[in-house]
Amino acid sequence: MNERKKIVTPLLAVDAVILFQDGIVLIKRDNPPFAGSYALPGGFVEVGETVEAAAVREACEETGLAIELLGLVGIYSNPARDSRGHVVSAAFLAKGRGELLAGSDARMAQVFPLIGLPPLAFDHDEIIRDALSLAKRVCPKILASNDGTIKLK
């Protein structure tokens, strides 16, 4: 007997920490889980798509911005990070350009200073902390001021 076991793996998603207009872009989620909560732009990777392409696509769909990926922040794989099931996210640091406009499953897109970020969905507060640490190492021309704004030089 040649039985094949069905392979069950986590879903793959992406998140983007987008530096734009002196702050970080957040979206207000339109769908569960965390409907009505703020989150990083992101979503699921499509079959045949790279994680990098998915991050660029999701950012454009949810914020209207074109983004330049500056680096991989990390892989976030806690099985409990998403109530829908085990979802692994590849998170990227990016710089945005264009006109900010909510779209896709984002109810709203908005720029927030680092100080006073609203409560965030999933583990996005951890991702932002890690992204800012990466930004200090790879983007020395990014300066955070005392009022929480980010200056892109």
Secondary structure per residue as TSV (DSSP state, phi and psi in degrees):
chain	resnum	aa	ss	phi	psi
A	1	M	-	360.0	129.5
A	2	N	-	-112.3	80.0
A	3	E	-	-84.6	136.1
A	4	R	-	-105.5	129.9
A	5	K	-	-85.3	138.6
A	6	K	-	-73.8	128.1
A	7	I	-	-84.6	126.0
A	8	V	-	-112.6	123.1
A	9	T	-	-130.0	164.2
A	10	P	-	-66.6	159.3
A	11	L	E	-76.5	154.4
A	12	L	E	-113.3	128.9
A	13	A	E	-131.6	172.4
A	14	V	E	-133.3	153.2
A	15	D	E	-134.9	149.3
A	16	A	E	-128.4	125.5
A	17	V	E	-93.5	102.8
A	18	I	E	-100.8	118.6
A	19	L	E	-85.1	124.2
A	20	F	E	-159.6	134.0
A	21	Q	T	44.1	58.2
A	22	D	T	67.2	19.6
A	23	G	E	-162.5	-159.5
A	24	I	E	-117.3	136.6
A	25	V	E	-82.7	127.8
A	26	L	E	-124.1	152.5
A	27	I	E	-113.5	154.5
A	28	K	E	-98.5	121.7
A	29	R	E	-69.1	138.8
A	30	D	-	-97.2	-19.1
A	31	N	S	-121.9	155.2
A	32	P	S	-68.1	157.8
A	33	P	S	-76.4	163.2
A	34	F	S	65.4	30.6
A	35	A	T	-56.1	132.8
A	36	G	T	86.7	-5.6
A	37	S	S	-95.6	157.1
A	38	Y	E	-81.7	147.0
A	39	A	E	-155.2	166.5
A	40	L	-	-72.6	148.6
A	41	P	S	-62.9	138.9
A	42	G	E	170.8	-178.2
A	43	G	E	171.1	-167.8
A	44	F	E	-81.3	145.3
A	45	V	-	-79.0	133.6
A	46	E	-	-84.6	153.1
A	47	V	T	-59.4	131.7
A	48	G	T	87.1	1.8
A	49	E	-	-108.1	141.8
A	50	T	-	-78.2	160.0
A	51	V	H	-65.2	-34.4
A	52	E	H	-63.4	-46.8
A	53	A	H	-64.2	-37.5
A	54	A	H	-64.2	-40.2
A	55	A	H	-63.2	-43.8
A	56	V	H	-64.1	-44.8
A	57	R	H	-63.7	-50.0
A	58	E	H	-62.2	-40.8
A	59	A	H	-61.0	-44.3
A	60	C	H	-65.5	-45.2
A	61	E	H	-62.0	-40.4
A	62	E	H	-91.9	-21.5
A	63	T	H	-126.1	-14.1
A	64	G	-	78.3	-1.6
A	65	L	-	-90.7	145.4
A	66	A	E	-86.3	137.3
A	67	I	E	-123.4	150.2
A	68	E	E	-109.9	119.2
A	69	L	E	-72.8	128.2
A	70	L	E	-100.3	-18.5
A	71	G	E	165.7	162.4
A	72	L	E	-83.0	121.0
A	73	V	E	-75.0	-46.7
A	74	G	E	170.0	177.4
A	75	I	E	-112.0	126.5
A	76	Y	E	-114.0	113.1
A	77	S	-	-129.1	13.5
A	78	N	-	-57.7	122.0
A	79	P	T	-58.5	-20.1
A	80	A	T	-96.7	7.4
A	81	R	S	-71.2	-18.2
A	82	D	-	-136.8	126.5
A	83	S	T	-67.5	-13.9
A	84	R	T	-78.2	-13.9
A	85	G	S	141.0	-171.8
A	86	H	-	-75.4	110.1
A	87	V	E	-123.3	123.5
A	88	V	E	-99.2	132.0
A	89	S	E	-117.7	134.4
A	90	A	E	-96.0	117.5
A	91	A	E	-104.9	137.7
A	92	F	E	-121.8	148.6
A	93	L	E	-92.9	135.8
A	94	A	E	-146.1	159.6
A	95	K	E	-112.8	131.3
A	96	G	E	-101.9	154.9
A	97	R	E	-148.2	152.7
A	98	G	S	115.7	-158.3
A	99	E	-	-106.9	124.9
A	100	L	-	-72.2	122.0
A	101	L	-	-152.6	119.2
A	102	A	-	-64.3	143.2
A	103	G	-	-156.1	-176.5
A	104	S	T	56.3	-125.8
A	105	D	T	-98.2	21.8
A	106	A	E	-99.4	124.4
A	107	R	E	-72.5	-32.5
A	108	M	E	-157.0	150.0
A	109	A	E	-126.0	134.5
A	110	Q	E	-150.4	150.5
A	111	V	E	-96.3	132.0
A	112	F	E	-121.4	140.6
A	113	P	-	-69.9	162.0
A	114	L	S	-63.5	-34.1
A	115	I	T	-86.0	128.1
A	116	G	T	85.3	30.2
A	117	L	-	-63.0	144.6
A	118	P	-	-71.8	166.5
A	119	P	-	-57.2	139.9
A	120	L	B	-115.0	151.0
A	121	A	S	-73.5	162.5
A	122	F	T	53.3	-137.2
A	123	D	T	-109.2	30.9
A	124	H	H	-68.5	-23.7
A	125	D	H	-65.3	-40.1
A	126	E	H	-65.1	-42.7
A	127	I	H	-62.2	-42.7
A	128	I	H	-63.8	-43.8
A	129	R	H	-57.3	-45.7
A	130	D	H	-66.4	-37.4
A	131	A	H	-66.4	-39.3
A	132	L	H	-68.0	-34.3
A	133	S	H	-64.2	-43.1
A	134	L	H	-63.9	-41.9
A	135	A	H	-59.1	-38.9
A	136	K	H	-64.3	-30.8
A	137	R	H	-84.4	-41.3
A	138	V	H	-101.3	-14.3
A	139	C	-	-128.9	71.1
A	140	P	T	-62.7	-13.7
A	141	K	T	-87.7	4.4
A	142	I	E	-96.1	121.8
A	143	L	E	-117.4	130.6
A	144	A	E	-98.2	129.5
A	145	S	-	-93.9	172.7
A	146	N	T	-64.8	-24.4
A	147	D	T	-87.3	5.4
A	148	G	S	88.9	0.1
A	149	T	-	-82.2	159.1
A	150	I	E	-114.4	130.9
A	151	K	E	-107.5	122.4
A	152	L	E	-94.6	117.2
A	153	K	-	-102.9	360.0
